[in-house]
Amino acid sequence: METHFFILGRYPSLSLAEIIAVLDLKKLPYSLDFRSVEAAVFSVGSEFNLKEFCADLGGTVKSGRLIDKVLYSDPEDRFQNLFSSTFLKDSGFIAGKGKIKFAISLYDLNSDPLLLKRLEKRLTGFHATLKDNLQAQNLKVGFIKIKHRFTSSVSLVKNGVLKNGFEMSLLAGKEQIIAGRTLWVQDYESFTRRDFFKPAKDKRSGIMPVKLARMMLNLAGKERNSTIMDPFSGSGTIILEAYEMGFFKILGSDISIKAVSDTKQNLAWLTGSKIENKVGLLVTDVVQLSTKIPPQSVDAVVTEPFLGKPLHKVPDVFTVRQIFADLKPLYIAAFKNFNAVLKKDGRIVFIFPAFQVKGSLMLFDIEPFSNNFRLLSSRSTFLYRSKDQFLIREIAVFARK
Ligand SMILES: C[S@@+](CC[C@H](N)C(=O)[O-])C[C@H]1O[C@@H](n2cnc3c(N)ncnc32)[C@H](O)[C@@H]1O
């Protein structure tokens, strides 16, 4: 088994669950060795291609391979050795010719906060030591100056660090520091393009982040030849993402003619063609879904339903109760229809609205769905809070009972 580190995005629990869902789907043997809000360390069986694996993920921003571990109880030279030219050469950090650009990032893997601060203060010194050691070998070297503890993926790509140099990622744990080599960073340009440059958008219904759509699709844990459905497709974020990931039996529907037409326009933009036979789209109220789709024909429903009208101020307890009460009949009818169209081992990845009111979290009551479905995700673990919204999205994964 080889050990790999994954730097998690803004929603670490969701990102971690996504990695586990994809490992399970690919039937890869693994152990989760360490985890924190910033990173996870997995040992994975030998048939594992890290870059290919990570290319499917929405919630991981960086990843790489573990090179060495140094215990805090080890002598200081053992730690300094990480920056020596011999160690760097032997560990494959230095390859190719020309000027080497390098970066060092420091991540917290549940270390003592004071120790992390101390290490952070020493980061500039580590850069200088590493540069001096390589220059002493007549190598041309430069490093990326960092403002915080870590270098962003954008900076690594823009400075060509992964092509013409290396990044050493240091992960500070409870008892040891793990040194790894960054091998992959998220293709942020591709996500940004789909987030911001889709031609048809409906700001009123809310724009779902593309990375969230991808994480939800991965949480469904279904093979690429499965039938995936979004019955509240809006302008098609989930539909487009499923297509981008390689699903080819995709169904989308929405009560709004405009929404379905937006999805079509966005698909044409993504695929470059007007007719796309991998995607079926229809206009329907979710309440009628089971009369339009054959029974037990869908492997996974992955959806962001109607979550209530846009809010202009922080809601109070009574407003939240009213929002939940108004949405309840729609969700109950939706789940009844999902029960009819889903295959026996079908999954639902659904977003419920949640709110933080005066310090307490108000979650939607999911009891009414428990006759036919069981929750696979633990409640309130997958909360997705966008900066500019009062509404919190609770991502829930269900399997049929
Ligand atoms: C939050 S939006 C979904 C946005 C979508 N995830 C996207 O990225 O564009 C909810 C969608 O549900 C649709 N909707 C509302 N009530 C519906 C119903 N009863 N049946 C089907 N769709 C409905 C709305 O037209 C809207 O497009």
The ligand as a MOL file (V3000), in Angstrom:
LIG
                    3D

  0  0  0     0  0            999 V3000
M  V30 BEGIN CTAB
M  V30 COUNTS 27 29 0 0 0
M  V30 BEGIN ATOM
M  V30 1 C -33.0200 25.3370 -6.4570 0
M  V30 2 S -33.5840 25.1330 -8.0710 0 CHG=1
M  V30 3 C -32.5080 23.9560 -8.7270 0
M  V30 4 C -31.2970 24.6170 -9.2790 0
M  V30 5 C -30.4050 23.6530 -9.9760 0
M  V30 6 N -29.7270 22.7830 -9.0520 0
M  V30 7 C -29.4000 24.4400 -10.7980 0
M  V30 8 O -28.2100 24.3440 -10.4930 0
M  V30 9 O -29.7670 25.1830 -11.6770 0 CHG=-1
M  V30 10 C -35.0790 24.2810 -7.8830 0
M  V30 11 C -35.8110 23.9840 -9.1610 0
M  V30 12 O -36.9720 23.2470 -8.8140 0
M  V30 13 C -37.9820 23.5530 -9.7430 0
M  V30 14 N -39.2580 23.1500 -9.1340 0
M  V30 15 C -39.9890 23.7710 -8.1940 0
M  V30 16 N -41.0830 23.0670 -7.8910 0
M  V30 17 C -41.0490 21.9370 -8.6520 0
M  V30 18 C -41.8810 20.8130 -8.7790 0
M  V30 19 N -43.0050 20.7120 -8.0900 0
M  V30 20 N -41.5200 19.8450 -9.6450 0
M  V30 21 C -40.3890 19.9440 -10.3660 0
M  V30 22 N -39.5720 21.0010 -10.3030 0
M  V30 23 C -39.8910 21.9820 -9.4520 0
M  V30 24 C -37.8100 25.0280 -10.0040 0
M  V30 25 O -38.3780 25.3820 -11.2600 0
M  V30 26 C -36.2970 25.1920 -9.9510 0
M  V30 27 O -35.7550 25.1530 -11.2450 0
M  V30 END ATOM
M  V30 BEGIN BOND
M  V30 1 1 1 2
M  V30 2 1 2 3
M  V30 3 1 2 10
M  V30 4 1 3 4
M  V30 5 1 4 5
M  V30 6 1 5 6
M  V30 7 1 5 7
M  V30 8 2 7 8
M  V30 9 1 7 9
M  V30 10 1 10 11
M  V30 11 1 11 12
M  V30 12 1 11 26
M  V30 13 1 12 13
M  V30 14 1 13 14
M  V30 15 1 13 24
M  V30 16 1 14 15
M  V30 17 1 14 23
M  V30 18 2 15 16
M  V30 19 1 16 17
M  V30 20 1 17 18
M  V30 21 2 17 23
M  V30 22 1 18 19
M  V30 23 2 18 20
M  V30 24 1 20 21
M  V30 25 2 21 22
M  V30 26 1 22 23
M  V30 27 1 24 25
M  V30 28 1 24 26
M  V30 29 1 26 27
M  V30 END BOND
M  V30 END CTAB
M  END
